[in-house]
Amino acid sequence: MELVDIYNDRHEKLDYTKERKSLENGENRLSCFIWVINDRDEILLQQRLASTKKMPNMWGTTAGGAQVGDSSLSGAIRELKEELGIIANKEEMIFIGSYKRINDFVEVWLYKKNINVADLILEPAEVQDARWFSIDDFEKMIADGRGINSGYDIFKMYYQNFYDRHYEIIDGKPVAVKYKQEFI
């Protein structure tokens, strides 16, 4: 049984937890998507196990549900470590935004890093492969049924319009600012 913190429809954390598969109307949990992008503007995708019931052999971004006590940031960092063996620091994570699904708030994070795929430690119960793909190749994989579409439309809109930018509040107004980060 996997317990999760419960949030109301206004994204406010409530004072109780529930089993993640037993949520009712007005009860929501946190999930996180992590987009890992390198300096060649490729996205790191992971392939689900062939033996899984849900979306076997499909390629997608790192994602998962926040556990009790997790913020979306701590959940995103934990998912990177659990699924791929990537150790990320909170200072390296860039918050992209949040959107609502049924009983779920998805928090999206960007992690810009050059990572050698050979150094990854894949979670054998979840991930059978990981590779870098161009954004165009990822879109083609979704079109031909090999890629997980969950959140891709949001990723595409973000990538085309806001990549390398973040919002700061300047004089009380959100302003898109070019983001500078050195790749390691």
N, C-alpha and C positions, 0 to 999 in steps of 0.2 A: 504494500500500500504506500503510495507516494503522496504525502501531504503537501499542500501549497497554501500560501497566504492568500486571503480573499480580498478583492478590491471591488468597490461599487462601480456603477456605470460612469461615475465622474473621475475614475482612476484614483480614488481615495482608499487607502489601506484600511480594512476593517479589523476588528479585534478578535478574529477567529480564523481557524484553518479548516480545511476539508481535504478529503481525498480528491485528487485532481480530476478523476473521471465522474465525480458525482455532483458537479456544479449545477445549480439551478438558475433560472432567469434572474438577472440582477447580480449574480455572483461571477466574478472574473478572476483569472490568474494572470501572472506575468510570463511571457515567453521572450526569448531573445534570439535575434538573427545577427550573425557576425559576418561581415564581408571583409575578407582578407585580400588585399590588393598589393601587388608588387610595383616596382618602379618602371616596369614595362606595361603597366595598366592591364595586367592579367589578373584574373580572379582565381583564388584557390578553391577548388571544389572537392568534395568528398563523395565517394560512391557508397551507397548503402549496401548492406549484405544481401547476397542472393537469397538467403534463407528467411529474410524478414517478411512478415505478412503485409506490411504497408510499404508500398513503393520499392520493391526489391530491385537491386542493380541500378537504381536511378542516381543521378548526380545532382548535388545541391550544395548550398552554402552550409556552413556550420550553424546549427540552431539547437535550441532546447528550451525546456521550461525552467523557470526559476523555482528553487526549492524553498521551503520554509526558512525565513530569515534572509533570503537573498534579495539584494536589489537587482535591477536588471544588469547593472555593471558587474557585480560580483558573479551573477549567473553567467554572463557572457564570458568572463575570464575563466570560470570553472569549466564551461563547455569546451572552450579552446583546449584547455589542458586535458580534460577527460577524453575527448574524441580524437585529438591530433597530437597531444603532447606538447603543445605550444604554451610557453610561459609568457604571458602578457602582463605588463604593469598597467595600473589604472590610468597613469599619465599618457600612455600610448593609445588609449582607446578614445575614439571620437564618436560622440553621440549624434546620430543622424535624426532620429525622431521616433514617434510612436504612432501606431494605428490600431484600430479596434477590429477584432474578429469576433465570432460568436464565443462568448464566455472567455475572452482572451484579449489582453493588451500586448501587442508585439512591440518590443523596444529594439531598435535597430542600431547596431554599432559598426564602426569602420575601424579596421586595424591595418595600417599601411606598413608592410614589412616585407623584406626580401627573405624568403625562407627556402632552404634547401629541402625539397620533398624527401630526399633520402634520410634526412634527420628527423622526420616526423615519427611519432610513436602512435600508431593507429589503435584505437579501442577495438579489440577483436570481436566484441559482442555487438558492435554497431557499424564499423567502417571497414571496408575491404580494400579501398584504394583512395589515393588523393593525388591530384595533379593541378597544374596551372593551365588555365584556358583563357583565350581571348574572350572579350565580352561578346563579340559576334558569334564565336563558337558556342558559348553558353546559350545564346538565344536560339541557335540552330538545334541544339540538343533538346531544348524545351519544345520547339516546333515538331521535332521528329519523335517525341515521347521518351527521350532518354534523360531529360533534365526535369528537376522538380520546379514547377512554376510558382510555388508558394512565395509570394513577395517579390517575384521578378519584375512585375510591372512597376512597383515602387522603386526597386533598384534601378531600372532603366531610366525612369524619370529623374531620379536623384543623379545618376551618373551623367546623363546628358545635360542637366541644368545646374547642378550644384557641386559636382566633384571638385575637390581642392578648395572648397569654400566652407565656411561655417558662419553661424549667425552670432553676432554679439549685440547686446542692447547698448545702443549709443544714443544719448539724450532721450531715453525712454522708448526708442523705436528699434525693432530688429533690423540689422543691416548685415548683408552677406559680405563677408570678408575673406579674401584669398588666404588659404591655410598653407603654411610652409612647414614641411617636415622633412628631415633628412632620413633617408632609408639606410637601414643597417644590414 
